Amino acid sequence: MNELADYQYEEWREGAACAEDTEGIFFPDDGDVGAIRRAKSICDDCPVAQDCLLYAIETNQSVGIWGGTTPRERRKLKRQWTEEIRRAS
């Protein structure tokens, strides 16, 4: 990441609902549906969830809940966005 990206990351991260996550609830086991649901519920009210999601996709975060999405959901979104860009070109 470049310096601007580092700054932007820090800026939005400070306002995140998960900024004080000391228990690691945003990195649940894949099959733990209850833990995934709990983490996502925190993201539902997060003022920077969209920034978090974009960061996760841009940096290929392959684990954890980012912007209210699981790794599988992020891969699907990335494929959809890529296809939309391809069609628009």
N, CA, C and O atoms as CSV, one atom per row, in Angstrom:
chain,resi,resn,atom,element,x,y,z
A,1,MET,N,N,0.834,-1.177,0.000
A,1,MET,CA,C,0.000,0.000,0.000
A,1,MET,C,C,0.881,1.243,0.000
A,1,MET,O,O,1.957,1.255,0.597
A,2,ASN,N,N,0.415,2.278,-0.671
A,2,ASN,CA,C,1.171,3.528,-0.646
A,2,ASN,C,C,0.794,4.348,0.581
A,2,ASN,O,O,-0.116,3.985,1.326
A,3,GLU,N,N,1.504,5.463,0.786
A,3,GLU,CA,C,1.265,6.273,1.981
A,3,GLU,C,C,-0.158,6.816,2.057
A,3,GLU,O,O,-0.755,6.838,3.133
A,4,LEU,N,N,-0.708,7.256,0.915
A,4,LEU,CA,C,-2.072,7.775,0.906
A,4,LEU,C,C,-3.050,6.680,1.309
A,4,LEU,O,O,-3.953,6.916,2.112
A,5,ALA,N,N,-2.874,5.487,0.755
A,5,ALA,CA,C,-3.759,4.382,1.099
A,5,ALA,C,C,-3.636,4.040,2.580
A,5,ALA,O,O,-4.638,3.756,3.236
A,6,ASP,N,N,-2.405,4.067,3.115
A,6,ASP,CA,C,-2.212,3.810,4.545
A,6,ASP,C,C,-2.985,4.826,5.368
A,6,ASP,O,O,-3.661,4.462,6.330
A,7,TYR,N,N,-2.892,6.100,4.997
A,7,TYR,CA,C,-3.584,7.164,5.723
A,7,TYR,C,C,-5.091,6.964,5.648
A,7,TYR,O,O,-5.784,7.062,6.661
A,8,GLN,N,N,-5.593,6.688,4.463
A,8,GLN,CA,C,-7.031,6.508,4.307
A,8,GLN,C,C,-7.510,5.309,5.114
A,8,GLN,O,O,-8.588,5.341,5.706
A,9,TYR,N,N,-6.714,4.264,5.134
A,9,TYR,CA,C,-7.081,3.090,5.922
A,9,TYR,C,C,-7.195,3.465,7.394
A,9,TYR,O,O,-8.192,3.152,8.045
A,10,GLU,N,N,-6.184,4.127,7.909
A,10,GLU,CA,C,-6.204,4.497,9.311
A,10,GLU,C,C,-7.375,5.423,9.623
A,10,GLU,O,O,-8.004,5.311,10.675
A,11,GLU,N,N,-7.656,6.327,8.713
A,11,GLU,CA,C,-8.746,7.278,8.933
A,11,GLU,C,C,-10.083,6.567,9.115
A,11,GLU,O,O,-10.780,6.825,10.096
A,12,TRP,N,N,-10.454,5.684,8.201
A,12,TRP,CA,C,-11.749,5.029,8.335
A,12,TRP,C,C,-11.734,3.995,9.451
A,12,TRP,O,O,-12.751,3.798,10.115
A,13,ARG,N,N,-10.613,3.337,9.670
A,13,ARG,CA,C,-10.522,2.272,10.666
A,13,ARG,C,C,-10.808,2.806,12.070
A,13,ARG,O,O,-11.402,2.110,12.894
A,14,GLU,N,N,-10.388,4.030,12.337
A,14,GLU,CA,C,-10.599,4.601,13.660
A,14,GLU,C,C,-12.082,4.771,13.985
A,14,GLU,O,O,-12.458,4.758,15.158
A,15,GLY,N,N,-12.929,4.929,12.968
A,15,GLY,CA,C,-14.357,5.086,13.195
A,15,GLY,C,C,-15.151,3.801,13.108
A,15,GLY,O,O,-16.380,3.820,13.183
A,16,ALA,N,N,-14.460,2.684,12.951
A,16,ALA,CA,C,-15.136,1.398,12.766
A,16,ALA,C,C,-15.731,0.873,14.067
A,16,ALA,O,O,-15.174,1.068,15.147
A,17,ALA,N,N,-16.863,0.211,13.939
A,17,ALA,CA,C,-17.523,-0.391,15.099
A,17,ALA,C,C,-16.654,-1.481,15.728
A,17,ALA,O,O,-16.818,-1.804,16.905
A,18,CYS,N,N,-15.747,-2.040,14.961
A,18,CYS,CA,C,-14.895,-3.126,15.451
A,18,CYS,C,C,-13.538,-2.636,15.945
A,18,CYS,O,O,-12.676,-3.453,16.269
A,19,ALA,N,N,-13.330,-1.340,16.009
A,19,ALA,CA,C,-12.009,-0.801,16.351
A,19,ALA,C,C,-11.488,-1.311,17.693
A,19,ALA,O,O,-10.277,-1.387,17.899
A,20,GLU,N,N,-12.366,-1.651,18.576
A,20,GLU,CA,C,-11.951,-2.129,19.898
A,20,GLU,C,C,-12.129,-3.638,20.047
A,20,GLU,O,O,-12.246,-4.136,21.166
A,21,ASP,N,N,-12.151,-4.365,18.944
A,21,ASP,CA,C,-12.357,-5.813,18.979
A,21,ASP,C,C,-11.119,-6.512,19.554
A,21,ASP,O,O,-10.160,-6.795,18.836
A,22,THR,N,N,-11.159,-6.778,20.836
A,22,THR,CA,C,-10.032,-7.447,21.475
A,22,THR,C,C,-10.238,-8.949,21.553
A,22,THR,O,O,-9.320,-9.686,21.912
A,23,GLU,N,N,-11.443,-9.407,21.218
A,23,GLU,CA,C,-11.743,-10.832,21.313
A,23,GLU,C,C,-11.628,-11.547,19.974
A,23,GLU,O,O,-11.755,-12.770,19.919
A,24,GLY,N,N,-11.392,-10.815,18.905
A,24,GLY,CA,C,-11.245,-11.442,17.598
A,24,GLY,C,C,-12.540,-11.986,17.027
A,24,GLY,O,O,-12.513,-12.945,16.255
A,25,ILE,N,N,-13.684,-11.393,17.390
A,25,ILE,CA,C,-14.962,-11.932,16.916
A,25,ILE,C,C,-15.151,-11.768,15.410
A,25,ILE,O,O,-16.053,-12.378,14.837
A,26,PHE,N,N,-14.330,-10.970,14.769
A,26,PHE,CA,C,-14.467,-10.779,13.328
A,26,PHE,C,C,-13.673,-11.805,12.527
A,26,PHE,O,O,-13.560,-11.703,11.306
A,27,PHE,N,N,-13.122,-12.796,13.233
A,27,PHE,CA,C,-12.405,-13.878,12.577
A,27,PHE,C,C,-12.912,-15.216,13.093
A,27,PHE,O,O,-12.152,-16.011,13.647
A,28,PRO,N,N,-14.235,-15.460,12.901
A,28,PRO,CA,C,-14.822,-16.714,13.387
A,28,PRO,C,C,-14.444,-17.892,12.500
A,28,PRO,O,O,-14.012,-17.716,11.361
A,29,ASP,N,N,-14.613,-19.092,13.036
A,29,ASP,CA,C,-14.421,-20.298,12.235
A,29,ASP,C,C,-15.452,-20.309,11.111
A,29,ASP,O,O,-16.573,-19.831,11.290
A,30,ASP,N,N,-15.081,-20.848,9.968
A,30,ASP,CA,C,-15.966,-20.859,8.791
A,30,ASP,C,C,-17.348,-21.436,9.079
A,30,ASP,O,O,-18.349,-20.910,8.593
A,31,GLY,N,N,-17.414,-22.493,9.852
A,31,GLY,CA,C,-18.694,-23.153,10.089
A,31,GLY,C,C,-19.484,-22.618,11.266
A,31,GLY,O,O,-20.581,-23.108,11.537
A,32,ASP,N,N,-18.964,-21.632,11.971
A,32,ASP,CA,C,-19.639,-21.113,13.153
A,32,ASP,C,C,-20.632,-20.029,12.746
A,32,ASP,O,O,-20.339,-18.835,12.815
A,33,VAL,N,N,-21.806,-20.471,12.322
A,33,VAL,CA,C,-22.833,-19.567,11.797
A,33,VAL,C,C,-23.237,-18.512,12.822
A,33,VAL,O,O,-23.448,-17.352,12.466
A,34,GLY,N,N,-23.347,-18.899,14.081
A,34,GLY,CA,C,-23.735,-17.952,15.123
A,34,GLY,C,C,-22.700,-16.841,15.284
A,34,GLY,O,O,-23.059,-15.670,15.408
A,35,ALA,N,N,-21.425,-17.202,15.284
A,35,ALA,CA,C,-20.359,-16.203,15.430
A,35,ALA,C,C,-20.303,-15.293,14.212
A,35,ALA,O,O,-20.080,-14.090,14.342
A,36,ILE,N,N,-20.504,-15.859,13.039
A,36,ILE,CA,C,-20.523,-15.050,11.809
A,36,ILE,C,C,-21.676,-14.062,11.868
A,36,ILE,O,O,-21.510,-12.888,11.535
A,37,ARG,N,N,-22.829,-14.525,12.285
A,37,ARG,CA,C,-24.011,-13.666,12.398
A,37,ARG,C,C,-23.770,-12.531,13.405
A,37,ARG,O,O,-24.153,-11.388,13.154
A,38,ARG,N,N,-23.142,-12.845,14.532
A,38,ARG,CA,C,-22.853,-11.813,15.540
A,38,ARG,C,C,-21.909,-10.750,14.978
A,38,ARG,O,O,-22.142,-9.556,15.164
A,39,ALA,N,N,-20.861,-11.170,14.303
A,39,ALA,CA,C,-19.913,-10.215,13.723
A,39,ALA,C,C,-20.604,-9.348,12.677
A,39,ALA,O,O,-20.424,-8.130,12.654
A,40,LYS,N,N,-21.388,-9.971,11.819
A,40,LYS,CA,C,-22.096,-9.215,10.780
A,40,LYS,C,C,-23.089,-8.219,11.379
A,40,LYS,O,O,-23.296,-7.140,10.824
A,41,SER,N,N,-23.700,-8.575,12.504
A,41,SER,CA,C,-24.674,-7.667,13.121
A,41,SER,C,C,-23.992,-6.388,13.604
A,41,SER,O,O,-24.608,-5.323,13.597
A,42,ILE,N,N,-22.750,-6.477,14.017
A,42,ILE,CA,C,-22.000,-5.286,14.420
A,42,ILE,C,C,-21.734,-4.423,13.190
A,42,ILE,O,O,-21.817,-3.197,13.259
A,43,CYS,N,N,-21.421,-5.051,12.084
A,43,CYS,CA,C,-21.168,-4.324,10.836
A,43,CYS,C,C,-22.417,-3.606,10.326
A,43,CYS,O,O,-22.314,-2.573,9.663
A,44,ASP,N,N,-23.591,-4.149,10.633
A,44,ASP,CA,C,-24.840,-3.550,10.161
A,44,ASP,C,C,-24.977,-2.085,10.561
A,44,ASP,O,O,-25.518,-1.280,9.803
A,45,ASP,N,N,-24.490,-1.743,11.742
A,45,ASP,CA,C,-24.611,-0.374,12.239
A,45,ASP,C,C,-23.311,0.420,12.139
A,45,ASP,O,O,-23.219,1.526,12.670
A,46,CYS,N,N,-22.319,-0.130,11.472
A,46,CYS,CA,C,-21.009,0.513,11.404
A,46,CYS,C,C,-21.016,1.642,10.367
A,46,CYS,O,O,-21.438,1.434,9.229
A,47,PRO,N,N,-20.551,2.833,10.752
A,47,PRO,CA,C,-20.553,3.962,9.824
A,47,PRO,C,C,-19.526,3.850,8.692
A,47,PRO,O,O,-19.595,4.600,7.718
A,48,VAL,N,N,-18.583,2.925,8.814
A,48,VAL,CA,C,-17.551,2.807,7.780
A,48,VAL,C,C,-17.534,1.421,7.130
A,48,VAL,O,O,-16.517,1.003,6.577
A,49,ALA,N,N,-18.647,0.722,7.200
A,49,ALA,CA,C,-18.714,-0.634,6.651
A,49,ALA,C,C,-18.364,-0.670,5.164
A,49,ALA,O,O,-17.688,-1.595,4.715
A,50,GLN,N,N,-18.811,0.316,4.399
A,50,GLN,CA,C,-18.520,0.339,2.964
A,50,GLN,C,C,-17.021,0.513,2.716
A,50,GLN,O,O,-16.456,-0.149,1.845
A,51,ASP,N,N,-16.381,1.392,3.469
A,51,ASP,CA,C,-14.930,1.575,3.341
A,51,ASP,C,C,-14.197,0.294,3.704
A,51,ASP,O,O,-13.224,-0.084,3.050
A,52,CYS,N,N,-14.665,-0.362,4.736
A,52,CYS,CA,C,-14.076,-1.620,5.189
A,52,CYS,C,C,-14.190,-2.682,4.104
A,52,CYS,O,O,-13.224,-3.383,3.805
A,53,LEU,N,N,-15.373,-2.793,3.518
A,53,LEU,CA,C,-15.592,-3.765,2.454
A,53,LEU,C,C,-14.682,-3.488,1.261
A,53,LEU,O,O,-14.061,-4.407,0.727
A,54,LEU,N,N,-14.602,-2.243,0.846
A,54,LEU,CA,C,-13.739,-1.897,-0.282
A,54,LEU,C,C,-12.283,-2.206,0.024
A,54,LEU,O,O,-11.566,-2.723,-0.832
A,55,TYR,N,N,-11.840,-1.897,1.233
A,55,TYR,CA,C,-10.475,-2.215,1.632
A,55,TYR,C,C,-10.233,-3.718,1.537
A,55,TYR,O,O,-9.217,-4.153,0.996
A,56,ALA,N,N,-11.161,-4.504,2.061
A,56,ALA,CA,C,-11.008,-5.959,2.064
A,56,ALA,C,C,-10.920,-6.513,0.646
A,56,ALA,O,O,-10.123,-7.412,0.376
A,57,ILE,N,N,-11.725,-5.986,-0.246
A,57,ILE,CA,C,-11.697,-6.464,-1.627
A,57,ILE,C,C,-10.421,-6.013,-2.321
A,57,ILE,O,O,-9.775,-6.805,-3.007
A,58,GLU,N,N,-10.051,-4.746,-2.148
A,58,GLU,CA,C,-8.852,-4.222,-2.802
A,58,GLU,C,C,-7.580,-4.909,-2.317
A,58,GLU,O,O,-6.622,-5.040,-3.078
A,59,THR,N,N,-7.560,-5.347,-1.071
A,59,THR,CA,C,-6.364,-5.975,-0.517
A,59,THR,C,C,-6.490,-7.493,-0.414
A,59,THR,O,O,-5.656,-8.154,0.205
A,60,ASN,N,N,-7.534,-8.034,-1.023
A,60,ASN,CA,C,-7.740,-9.488,-1.080
A,60,ASN,C,C,-7.720,-10.161,0.289
A,60,ASN,O,O,-7.036,-11.167,0.481
A,61,GLN,N,N,-8.464,-9.608,1.232
A,61,GLN,CA,C,-8.561,-10.222,2.558
A,61,GLN,C,C,-9.312,-11.541,2.427
A,61,GLN,O,O,-10.482,-11.557,2.044
A,62,SER,N,N,-8.647,-12.639,2.740
A,62,SER,CA,C,-9.232,-13.960,2.517
A,62,SER,C,C,-9.794,-14.602,3.778
A,62,SER,O,O,-10.298,-15.723,3.728
A,63,VAL,N,N,-9.713,-13.911,4.897
A,63,VAL,CA,C,-10.292,-14.425,6.136
A,63,VAL,C,C,-10.994,-13.284,6.859
A,63,VAL,O,O,-10.681,-12.111,6.652
A,64,GLY,N,N,-11.931,-13.643,7.695
A,64,GLY,CA,C,-12.587,-12.656,8.540
A,64,GLY,C,C,-13.804,-11.997,7.922
A,64,GLY,O,O,-14.082,-12.119,6.730
A,65,ILE,N,N,-14.512,-11.296,8.786
A,65,ILE,CA,C,-15.689,-10.524,8.387
A,65,ILE,C,C,-15.218,-9.092,8.178
A,65,ILE,O,O,-14.700,-8.463,9.101
A,66,TRP,N,N,-15.393,-8.587,6.987
A,66,TRP,CA,C,-15.002,-7.226,6.622
A,66,TRP,C,C,-16.203,-6.573,5.948
A,66,TRP,O,O,-16.753,-7.122,4.993
A,67,GLY,N,N,-16.605,-5.424,6.431
A,67,GLY,CA,C,-17.731,-4.732,5.826
A,67,GLY,C,C,-19.002,-5.562,5.817
A,67,GLY,O,O,-19.844,-5.408,4.932
A,68,GLY,N,N,-19.140,-6.425,6.781
A,68,GLY,CA,C,-20.336,-7.262,6.885
A,68,GLY,C,C,-20.379,-8.430,5.928
A,68,GLY,O,O,-21.448,-8.993,5.690
A,69,THR,N,N,-19.235,-8.809,5.371
A,69,THR,CA,C,-19.208,-9.914,4.407
A,69,THR,C,C,-18.190,-10.977,4.807
A,69,THR,O,O,-17.186,-10.692,5.459
A,70,THR,N,N,-18.475,-12.186,4.405
A,70,THR,CA,C,-17.553,-13.299,4.593
A,70,THR,C,C,-16.599,-13.343,3.398
A,70,THR,O,O,-16.839,-12.675,2.393
A,71,PRO,N,N,-15.529,-14.118,3.499
A,71,PRO,CA,C,-14.634,-14.242,2.347
A,71,PRO,C,C,-15.364,-14.721,1.077
A,71,PRO,O,O,-15.098,-14.223,-0.016
A,72,ARG,N,N,-16.250,-15.653,1.222
A,72,ARG,CA,C,-17.007,-16.169,0.063
A,72,ARG,C,C,-17.861,-15.062,-0.563
A,72,ARG,O,O,-17.915,-14.928,-1.785
A,73,GLU,N,N,-18.525,-14.272,0.286
A,73,GLU,CA,C,-19.361,-13.172,-0.218
A,73,GLU,C,C,-18.516,-12.113,-0.923
A,73,GLU,O,O,-18.939,-11.543,-1.929
A,74,ARG,N,N,-17.322,-11.854,-0.392
A,74,ARG,CA,C,-16.440,-10.879,-1.042
A,74,ARG,C,C,-15.961,-11.374,-2.399
A,74,ARG,O,O,-15.897,-10.602,-3.355
A,75,ARG,N,N,-15.627,-12.644,-2.488
A,75,ARG,CA,C,-15.207,-13.197,-3.787
A,75,ARG,C,C,-16.333,-13.066,-4.815
A,75,ARG,O,O,-16.091,-12.725,-5.972
A,76,LYS,N,N,-17.559,-13.339,-4.382
A,76,LYS,CA,C,-18.712,-13.221,-5.270
A,76,LYS,C,C,-18.907,-11.771,-5.713
A,76,LYS,O,O,-19.131,-11.506,-6.894
A,77,LEU,N,N,-18.823,-10.837,-4.769
A,77,LEU,CA,C,-18.960,-9.416,-5.108
A,77,LEU,C,C,-17.883,-8.975,-6.096
A,77,LEU,O,O,-18.162,-8.261,-7.059
A,78,LYS,N,N,-16.665,-9.407,-5.846
A,78,LYS,CA,C,-15.562,-9.024,-6.727
A,78,LYS,C,C,-15.796,-9.552,-8.135
A,78,LYS,O,O,-15.557,-8.837,-9.108
A,79,ARG,N,N,-16.258,-10.788,-8.256
A,79,ARG,CA,C,-16.577,-11.348,-9.579
A,79,ARG,C,C,-17.680,-10.546,-10.254
A,79,ARG,O,O,-17.592,-10.248,-11.445
A,80,GLN,N,N,-18.728,-10.192,-9.495
A,80,GLN,CA,C,-19.836,-9.417,-10.057
A,80,GLN,C,C,-19.364,-8.049,-10.518
A,80,GLN,O,O,-19.719,-7.607,-11.610
A,81,TRP,N,N,-18.567,-7.373,-9.698
A,81,TRP,CA,C,-18.073,-6.042,-10.059
A,81,TRP,C,C,-17.176,-6.114,-11.288
A,81,TRP,O,O,-17.252,-5.263,-12.174
A,82,THR,N,N,-16.337,-7.123,-11.331
A,82,THR,CA,C,-15.446,-7.290,-12.479
A,82,THR,C,C,-16.263,-7.517,-13.751
A,82,THR,O,O,-15.951,-6.960,-14.803
A,83,GLU,N,N,-17.294,-8.327,-13.649
A,83,GLU,CA,C,-18.151,-8.601,-14.811
A,83,GLU,C,C,-18.896,-7.335,-15.245
A,83,GLU,O,O,-19.023,-7.074,-16.442
A,84,GLU,N,N,-19.386,-6.555,-14.292
A,84,GLU,CA,C,-20.081,-5.300,-14.630
A,84,GLU,C,C,-19.138,-4.325,-15.337
A,84,GLU,O,O,-19.534,-3.664,-16.297
A,85,ILE,N,N,-17.911,-4.237,-14.872
A,85,ILE,CA,C,-16.920,-3.367,-15.518
A,85,ILE,C,C,-16.622,-3.865,-16.924
A,85,ILE,O,O,-16.522,-3.077,-17.864
A,86,ARG,N,N,-16.484,-5.156,-17.057
A,86,ARG,CA,C,-16.196,-5.757,-18.362
A,86,ARG,C,C,-17.339,-5.468,-19.352
A,86,ARG,O,O,-17.097,-5.133,-20.511
A,87,ARG,N,N,-18.580,-5.603,-18.877
A,87,ARG,CA,C,-19.740,-5.348,-19.755
A,87,ARG,C,C,-19.834,-3.870,-20.134
A,87,ARG,O,O,-20.231,-3.531,-21.249
A,88,ALA,N,N,-19.464,-2.993,-19.196
A,88,ALA,CA,C,-19.566,-1.559,-19.453
A,88,ALA,C,C,-18.487,-1.059,-20.420
A,88,ALA,O,O,-18.626,0.005,-21.025
A,89,SER,N,N,-17.434,-1.824,-20.554
A,89,SER,CA,C,-16.309,-1.396,-21.427
A,89,SER,C,C,-16.626,-1.550,-22.885
A,89,SER,O,O,-15.792,-1.237,-23.735
